């Protein structure tokens, strides 16, 4: 536990000891500018029957309200010590350092809490939400922010942070902020008071599976084949979905992964809009989870409406999936690069892994006679993967003479996973 001043620690832990056994909300803000507002929120939360612990994450000026957890206590959780936060001369550096400290504080907190609420403008939101993202999926977390009307992807990440618009600036208590902040307090208290669902004895182990519209028949069949033994969680391979699956894979709650739709890699390598970033498939090295991996929808790169396709790709083979989605067929050269990306990740796998290559096509529109069917490009991908992936007793590459959406391929994927699980359990 990080040391705090004797007086602060004694008062704080006496408070926690007395308040505990009531559900507790962690309320966070920069109290040098949001003290009045957070005090209002905390008072409303307490009226609703919860304990509320006020946490100050301001970096410079004196707080406008008395916190239960001081900024010095939070700063002490920074990996490089409190001075990294409190001695930073640049405001941006201080905010970044405090964000890192707060993330450590909420994950290593010396007392239990049941929900987290933050309020802030752009700086406070950037400071508080990384800590929310560090909390487990399903743990209640609510951010009231002036930034809610724009792109909030950076604040939410691949977590389940709830974002509430403040409507007016978080600058004082007035007719509008009273209503918004009261609602936010009620939401946070309600989430904290909600009974926590325990995992039932004998509950089925969970698997994660990646899916896209053009690989849905495959994924539906695989889920049906495994659902008697496993609960299969499906992630839409749209960038955010891949990131969420990766995070869940490293959280320790999964029994395995069926990463059948790796289309986000094509967007990362070629320049589409649905990339999950260069970290995609890093879960294979970070965990020892059994994994069945395939090349679903690597025949395509994703863009928005037709007019949004970059100029350098206008002459390529395009397919209008709907008014908001335009697909571009990947070339043999691009697929060789994609194979290099995949092989580098697969070769770092630490658990049993089977890579399945569907010889009849990579998606619904890559089947013979369909608009994206290109046997030469597909073979370029398969040949490069076969050459680059280092096969071992626990890492194998198999070809299946079927389209990825054919029943034969789904059966092969489900069987491969069951086979790996049986091997993992064998003495």
Secondary structure, DSSP 8 states (H G I E B T S, - for coil): -----HHHHHHHHHHHHHHTTS-EEEEEE-HHHHHHHHHHHHHHHHHTT-EEEEEE--SSS--SS--SB-HHHHHTTSTT-THHHHT-SSHHHHHHHHHHHHHHHHHS-SS--SEEEEEESHHHHHHHHHHHHHS-TTSEEEEEETTTTS--HHHHTTS--EEEE-SS-SSS--HHHHHHHHHHHHHHHHHHHS------TT--EEEEEEE-GGGHHHHHHHHHHHTTTEEEEEEE-SSHHHHHHHHHHTTT-EEEEEE---HHHHHHHHT-S----TTTTTHHHH---EEEEE-TTTTEEEESSGGGS-GGGTTS-EEEEETTEEEEE--HHHHHHHHHHHHHHHTT--S-EEEEEETT-SSGGGSTTSTT--HHHHHHHHHHHHHHS--BTTEEEEEESS-TTSHHHHHHHHHHHHHHHHHHH--
